[in-house]
Amino acid sequence: MAFQLKPNRKETENKTIRFPVHLIDKIEAAIQNQDVTFSSFVIQACEYALDNMETDTLIPHTK
């Protein structure tokens, strides 16, 4: 399944993360003229990566 952008979500928690400048530039170019924020793009990209990883490399999520 291809990565597809979705509208923004509501429930969130703040986390601080540092991005290399070249990656920020690429993300901002990808979301230009889209109805998607930087944060939403990163969240969706992380979800896509986790959903498509080899299952034996994942650590179970506990809350």
C-alpha positions in Angstrom: 0.0 0.0 0.0 1.3 3.4 -0.9 1.8 6.2 1.6 -1.2 8.6 1.4 -1.6 11.8 3.3 -4.7 12.1 5.6 -6.2 15.2 7.3 -4.9 16.3 10.7 -5.8 14.3 13.9 -6.8 15.7 17.3 -5.5 13.7 20.3 -1.8 14.6 20.8 1.1 14.8 23.2 4.1 17.1 22.8 7.5 15.5 22.1 10.7 17.3 21.1 12.6 15.9 18.2 15.5 17.2 16.2 15.5 16.8 12.4 18.4 17.3 10.1 17.8 20.5 8.0 17.9 18.7 4.7 15.0 16.4 5.9 12.9 19.4 7.1 13.4 20.9 3.6 12.3 17.6 1.9 9.2 17.3 4.2 8.2 20.9 3.7 8.5 20.5 -0.1 6.4 17.3 0.0 3.5 19.0 2.0 3.6 22.3 0.1 0.1 23.0 -1.2 -1.3 20.0 0.8 -3.8 20.3 3.6 -1.2 18.6 6.0 0.9 20.1 8.7 4.6 19.1 9.3 3.6 17.3 12.5 0.8 15.4 10.8 3.1 14.3 8.0 5.7 13.0 10.4 3.1 11.1 12.4 1.7 9.6 9.3 5.1 8.6 8.0 6.0 7.0 11.4 2.7 5.1 11.4 3.3 3.9 7.8 6.9 2.8 8.7 5.7 0.9 11.8 2.8 -0.8 9.8 5.3 -1.9 7.1 8.2 -3.1 9.2 9.1 -6.7 9.6 7.0 -8.0 12.5 9.9 -9.8 14.2 11.8 -6.4 14.6 8.9 -4.7 16.4 8.8 -4.2 20.2 5.3 -4.6 21.6 3.8 -1.2 22.6 2.7 -1.0 26.2 0.9 1.9 27.8 
